[in-house]
Amino acid sequence: MKIGIIGGTGFYEMEGEEIEIETKYGNVTAIHLKKWQRDIFFIARHGKAHAKPAHMVNYHANIMAMKNIGASAVMGISTVGSMKKNIRPGSIFIPSDFIDFTKRKTTFYDDVAIHVDLSQPFCPVVRGVLLGIAKNAKEGIYVATEGPRLETKAEIAMLKKFGDVVGMTLVPEAVLAREAGICYASLCLVSNYAAGLQERLSIEEIKEMYRKRKPIIEKIVNEAIKKIPARRKCRCKYAPIEGKL
Ligand SMILES: [Zn+2]
């Protein structure tokens, strides 16, 4: 069984063989490792050197690379800001739904009128595995913003009426994974409170939280790799009507 992980560089690390995966959206570098009777593929979301900001990430190439190597399940790891006092920095957050405020292209289909069903935007099986491992994780709605700037206080005052955390990378990743028929779930680390909930925001603070909580994230992901069932009983693979890209 092939499992993919897409994460921030330095947040999740994996020793393995570096491979190049060709896609029509560009080549993607991945780390490949065989472990626990799984073929594991790690893609650094922002590119090898953490070069690309959230709005420039090649989401299409990353997901197509996972599709092309035959990954049936992908976990996306990222950091988010909390818009709710009870979701504290350092918490693990597993989104149950999302609202998209980005201005990005969110489809592979330019020539065919396809509408994928996102009434359950994450794979219930992979998400369930993550929830089963991360017992203290918070759940809720992820609001996706364009970035790379952080939000204003007024924006957060509005967005917190709609959702619980705010982040820049879940969309279009989750949507493209569904279009590709890949089981996808997201695992987030709350790195800070969003604007207006704490005095000021600094990148150092976000990085520090990253560093502190990295072992926990790695533990959850590694457990999940072992536990995601090889037989797919969910409906994710039937999402695109044609079934193929
Ligand atoms: Zn699924």
Residues whose N, C-alpha, C, O or C-beta is under 5 A from the ligand:
A	BS01	ZN	C123 P124 C183 C234 R235 C236
